[in-house]
Amino acid sequence: MDRLRFPDDLIRAQQQWHDTYRALAAPRPRRATELRRRLLALSARIYWHPFWTIPAGRTPAARVELRQRTAADRMRVAA
């Protein structure tokens, strides 16, 4: 399967989602309510993004690829 070309704002939102999730998963996170609200807002932004209405974005594999690609990018940065 060819790699999909995701819009930059969708990639940034997914990366921010991963960052927020990690911050919330930390033991006794500070500002937990704020982090939960941010995670919910980012989830809605990602879920309702117009990219998912085009033919390439309609497949479940596209959502999986976005999550994997942004998580892999973050893992490389952390290493």
Buried (B, 14 or more C-beta within 10 A) or exposed (E): EEEBEBEEEBBBBBBBBBBBBEBBEEEEBEEEEEBEEBBEBBBEBBEEBEBBEEEEBEEEEBBEBBEEBBBEBBEEEEE
